[in-house]
């Protein structure tokens, strides 16, 4: 058997195990992971969503013992052919733009799968999947900010107050992926072959995933966005219109701004965590220190949403 580590991964390391008969992927939760998320719960979410029509790989086995040769607990899943597009890469942005201008296979797969996720029967989910209302999500990421910031940030703190005051009156309760973007998809040809990284999944307001895709960051922004498309995949009006056809839900523009802000707050909190981990000596992964360069663009977007 040959085992090769794949590049990337902030909270999970991935390996491809190849035998004479098959290829499998091993997903490992290493020590010093960026996010303290439950690997076993993620495994059981994959299993619970099998045969729902959501495009995702099947999982085969779970090892919860942290003392493994991989350096942490892991689960084994089927290998799916494809690559995760880099939303910051010009070549991948051009490829995704060509898909939207032509067959729209990737764009359609993205919106159709998101609709399936949001309309999933939450009763089939494993015990332990968090159930969080709007205020709970705001409090979760505000707590992370308070615990992991190195200095106070007036823009961020104003943004938390701003978004907390905009809680929608009618929640769209459903399954939330929590990190739904093109970089967490495996794409081959003009189709999405697998949706990955379910570690932030929860039951809550499904508009979070829409707000997350609306962020300029999802279109490849650090200080400026390079793709004019929502999430690098489609024009916003088309995507939201297709989503409404599939779900019967029409998102209000002001509510979309609210959830875009909430998504930016989540992402910014994870970046603060990364910088804190490097500063405190909990990791030697220099990508964590580099995360400080992401903060300026997110703060720009927060100020824009608050109409400063």
C-alpha positions as CSV (number, residue, x, y, z in Angstrom):
1,X,0.0,0.0,0.0
2,X,1.2,3.5,-0.9
3,X,0.2,6.4,1.3
4,X,0.6,10.0,0.1
5,X,-0.3,13.2,1.9
6,X,-2.4,15.8,0.1
7,X,-1.6,19.5,0.2
8,X,-3.7,21.9,2.2
9,X,-5.9,21.4,5.2
10,X,-6.1,23.7,8.2
11,X,-8.1,21.5,10.6
12,X,-7.8,18.2,8.8
13,X,-4.9,16.5,7.1
14,X,-5.8,14.2,4.1
15,X,-3.9,11.2,2.8
16,X,-4.6,9.0,-0.2
17,X,-4.1,5.3,0.4
18,X,-3.6,3.2,-2.8
19,X,-3.7,-0.5,-3.1
20,X,-3.8,-2.8,-6.1
21,X,-7.6,-2.7,-6.0
22,X,-8.7,0.7,-4.8
23,X,-7.9,4.1,-3.5
24,X,-9.2,5.6,-0.3
25,X,-8.8,8.9,1.5
26,X,-7.9,9.2,5.2
27,X,-9.0,12.3,6.9
28,X,-7.0,13.0,10.1
29,X,-7.6,15.5,12.9
30,X,-4.0,16.4,13.8
31,X,-2.8,18.1,17.0
32,X,-2.7,21.9,16.7
33,X,-5.7,22.0,14.3
34,X,-7.1,25.4,13.6
35,X,-10.6,24.6,14.7
36,X,-11.5,22.4,17.6
37,X,-14.2,20.4,15.8
38,X,-15.5,16.9,16.4
39,X,-14.1,14.4,13.8
40,X,-16.4,11.6,14.9
41,X,-19.5,13.8,14.5
42,X,-18.3,14.8,11.0
43,X,-18.0,11.1,10.1
44,X,-21.5,10.4,11.3
45,X,-22.9,13.4,9.4
46,X,-21.4,12.0,6.2
47,X,-23.0,8.6,7.0
48,X,-26.4,10.2,7.9
49,X,-26.6,12.1,4.6
50,X,-25.8,9.1,2.3
51,X,-28.5,8.5,-0.3
52,X,-30.1,11.9,0.2
53,X,-29.1,13.1,-3.3
54,X,-26.4,15.4,-1.9
55,X,-23.1,14.9,-3.8
56,X,-20.7,13.6,-1.2
57,X,-18.3,10.7,-0.7
58,X,-19.2,7.6,1.3
59,X,-17.4,7.0,4.5
60,X,-16.2,3.5,5.5
61,X,-14.5,3.5,9.0
62,X,-13.7,5.7,12.0
63,X,-10.8,5.5,14.3
64,X,-11.2,7.7,17.4
65,X,-7.9,6.8,19.1
66,X,-5.6,9.8,18.9
67,X,-2.4,7.7,19.1
68,X,-2.4,6.6,15.5
69,X,0.4,6.5,13.0
70,X,-1.3,9.5,11.3
71,X,-0.8,11.6,14.4
72,X,-4.5,11.8,15.4
73,X,-7.9,10.2,15.1
74,X,-9.1,9.7,11.5
75,X,-11.9,8.4,9.3
76,X,-11.7,6.6,5.9
77,X,-13.7,7.7,3.0
78,X,-14.0,6.8,-0.7
79,X,-11.7,8.5,-3.1
80,X,-13.4,10.8,-5.6
81,X,-11.7,11.9,-8.8
82,X,-11.5,15.7,-9.0
83,X,-9.7,18.8,-7.8
84,X,-10.8,21.5,-5.4
85,X,-10.7,24.9,-7.3
86,X,-8.6,27.6,-5.8
87,X,-10.9,30.6,-5.5
88,X,-7.8,32.9,-5.4
89,X,-6.2,31.4,-8.5
90,X,-6.7,33.3,-11.8
91,X,-6.7,30.0,-13.8
92,X,-9.5,28.5,-11.7
93,X,-11.5,31.7,-11.7
94,X,-11.3,31.7,-15.5
95,X,-12.4,28.1,-15.6
96,X,-15.4,28.7,-13.3
97,X,-16.4,31.8,-15.3
98,X,-16.3,29.8,-18.5
99,X,-18.6,27.2,-16.9
100,X,-21.1,29.9,-16.0
101,X,-20.9,31.4,-19.4
102,X,-21.4,28.0,-21.0
103,X,-22.8,24.8,-19.6
104,X,-23.3,25.9,-16.0
105,X,-22.7,22.4,-14.8
106,X,-20.7,23.5,-11.8
107,X,-23.0,26.5,-11.0
108,X,-26.1,24.3,-11.2
109,X,-24.5,21.6,-9.1
110,X,-23.6,24.2,-6.5
111,X,-27.1,25.6,-6.1
112,X,-28.9,22.3,-6.4
113,X,-26.8,20.7,-3.8
114,X,-27.2,23.7,-1.5
115,X,-30.9,23.4,-1.8
116,X,-30.8,19.7,-1.0
117,X,-28.7,20.4,2.1
118,X,-31.1,23.1,3.4
119,X,-34.1,20.9,2.7
120,X,-32.6,17.8,4.4
121,X,-34.6,16.0,7.0
122,X,-32.8,17.1,10.2
123,X,-34.3,14.2,12.1
124,X,-31.9,11.8,10.3
125,X,-28.8,13.7,11.7
126,X,-26.7,12.1,14.4
127,X,-27.0,13.1,18.0
128,X,-24.6,15.9,18.8
129,X,-25.1,18.1,15.7
130,X,-25.4,21.6,17.3
131,X,-28.7,23.4,17.1
132,X,-28.1,27.2,17.1
133,X,-30.4,30.1,16.7
134,X,-29.2,33.4,15.2
135,X,-28.2,34.8,18.6
136,X,-26.3,31.6,19.4
137,X,-24.2,31.9,16.2
138,X,-23.4,35.5,16.9
139,X,-22.4,34.7,20.5
140,X,-20.3,31.7,19.4
141,X,-18.0,33.8,17.1
142,X,-18.0,36.8,19.4
143,X,-16.7,34.6,22.2
144,X,-13.9,33.2,19.9
145,X,-13.0,36.8,19.0
146,X,-12.8,37.8,22.7
147,X,-10.7,34.8,23.6
148,X,-8.3,34.9,20.7
149,X,-7.8,38.5,19.8
150,X,-4.4,40.0,20.5
151,X,-5.7,43.6,20.5
152,X,-9.2,45.1,20.5
153,X,-10.6,46.0,17.1
154,X,-13.3,48.7,17.1
155,X,-14.6,47.8,13.6
156,X,-15.1,44.2,14.5
157,X,-16.8,45.1,17.8
158,X,-19.1,47.5,16.1
159,X,-19.9,44.8,13.6
160,X,-20.9,42.4,16.3
161,X,-23.3,44.9,17.8
162,X,-24.7,45.8,14.3
163,X,-25.4,42.2,13.3
164,X,-26.9,41.3,16.7
165,X,-29.5,44.0,16.3
166,X,-30.6,42.6,12.9
167,X,-31.9,39.2,13.9
168,X,-34.5,38.1,11.3
169,X,-38.0,37.7,12.6
170,X,-38.7,34.4,10.8
171,X,-35.8,31.9,10.8
172,X,-35.2,29.5,7.9
173,X,-34.4,26.6,10.1
174,X,-32.5,23.8,8.3
175,X,-29.2,22.0,7.9
176,X,-26.3,24.5,7.5
177,X,-23.0,23.3,6.0
178,X,-21.1,26.2,7.5
179,X,-18.3,26.4,5.0
180,X,-20.0,26.1,1.6
181,X,-17.7,27.4,-1.0
182,X,-16.0,26.2,-4.2
183,X,-12.8,25.4,-2.4
184,X,-14.6,22.7,-0.5
185,X,-15.9,21.0,-3.7
186,X,-14.1,18.4,-5.8
187,X,-14.7,19.3,-9.4
188,X,-14.0,17.2,-12.5
189,X,-14.9,18.4,-16.0
190,X,-17.9,20.6,-15.6
191,X,-19.5,18.9,-12.6
192,X,-19.2,18.9,-8.8
193,X,-18.2,15.4,-7.8
194,X,-18.1,15.7,-4.0
195,X,-18.9,18.2,-1.2
196,X,-16.3,18.1,1.5
197,X,-15.5,19.6,5.0
198,X,-18.6,19.2,7.0
199,X,-16.9,19.9,10.3
200,X,-18.8,23.2,10.9
201,X,-22.3,21.7,10.2
202,X,-25.2,22.7,12.5
203,X,-28.9,23.1,12.5
204,X,-29.9,26.8,12.2
205,X,-30.8,29.5,9.8
206,X,-29.9,28.2,6.3
207,X,-29.3,31.8,5.1
208,X,-25.9,31.6,6.7
209,X,-24.6,29.5,3.7
210,X,-26.0,32.1,1.3
211,X,-24.4,34.9,3.1
212,X,-21.1,33.0,3.2
213,X,-21.2,32.6,-0.6
214,X,-22.0,36.3,-1.0
215,X,-18.8,37.4,0.7
216,X,-16.2,39.0,-1.5
217,X,-13.8,36.6,0.2
218,X,-15.6,33.7,-1.5
219,X,-14.9,35.4,-4.8
220,X,-11.1,35.4,-4.2
221,X,-10.7,38.7,-2.3
222,X,-7.8,39.5,0.0
223,X,-7.9,43.3,-0.5
224,X,-9.9,43.2,-3.7
225,X,-12.1,40.6,-5.4
226,X,-10.8,39.2,-8.7
227,X,-13.9,37.3,-9.8
228,X,-17.2,39.3,-10.5
229,X,-19.2,36.2,-9.8
230,X,-20.8,35.2,-6.5
231,X,-18.5,32.7,-4.9
232,X,-16.6,32.6,-8.3
233,X,-19.4,30.5,-9.7
234,X,-22.4,32.5,-10.8
235,X,-24.1,35.9,-11.0
236,X,-25.8,36.5,-7.7
237,X,-29.2,37.2,-9.2
238,X,-29.2,33.9,-11.2
239,X,-28.0,31.9,-8.2
240,X,-30.5,33.3,-5.8
241,X,-33.3,33.0,-8.4
242,X,-32.4,29.3,-9.0
243,X,-32.3,28.7,-5.3
244,X,-35.7,30.2,-4.9
245,X,-37.1,27.9,-7.6
246,X,-35.7,24.9,-5.8
247,X,-36.6,25.8,-2.3
248,X,-39.5,28.2,-2.6
249,X,-37.5,30.7,-0.5
250,X,-36.8,34.2,-1.7
251,X,-34.0,35.8,0.4
252,X,-34.5,39.5,1.3
253,X,-31.5,41.7,0.3
254,X,-31.3,43.1,3.8
255,X,-31.3,39.7,5.4
256,X,-28.6,38.6,2.9
257,X,-26.4,41.5,4.1
258,X,-27.0,40.4,7.7
259,X,-25.8,36.9,7.0
260,X,-22.9,38.1,4.9
261,X,-21.8,40.0,7.9
262,X,-22.3,37.0,10.2
263,X,-20.2,34.9,7.8
264,X,-17.5,37.5,7.7
265,X,-17.5,37.5,11.5
266,X,-17.1,33.7,11.6
267,X,-14.2,33.8,9.1
268,X,-12.5,36.7,10.9
269,X,-12.8,34.9,14.2
270,X,-11.0,31.9,12.7
271,X,-8.2,34.2,11.4
272,X,-7.8,35.7,14.8
273,X,-7.5,32.1,16.2
274,X,-4.8,31.3,13.7
275,X,-2.7,34.3,14.6
276,X,-3.2,33.6,18.3
277,X,-2.1,30.0,17.9
278,X,1.1,31.0,16.2
279,X,1.8,33.9,18.6
280,X,1.3,31.6,21.6
281,X,3.5,28.8,20.2
282,X,0.7,26.3,19.7
283,X,1.8,25.7,16.1
284,X,4.8,26.2,13.8
285,X,2.6,26.3,10.7
286,X,3.5,29.7,9.2
287,X,0.2,29.9,7.4
288,X,-1.3,30.7,10.7
289,X,0.8,33.8,11.1
290,X,0.1,34.7,7.5
291,X,-3.6,34.8,8.3
292,X,-3.1,38.3,9.7
293,X,-3.0,39.6,6.1
294,X,-6.6,38.4,5.7
295,X,-8.0,40.7,8.3
296,X,-7.8,44.0,6.4
297,X,-10.0,42.8,3.6
298,X,-12.6,41.4,6.0
299,X,-12.6,44.6,8.0
300,X,-13.2,46.5,4.7
301,X,-16.2,44.4,4.0
302,X,-17.6,44.9,7.5
303,X,-17.3,48.6,7.2
304,X,-19.0,48.5,3.8
305,X,-21.9,46.4,5.1
306,X,-22.4,48.9,7.9
307,X,-22.4,51.7,5.3
308,X,-19.5,53.5,7.1
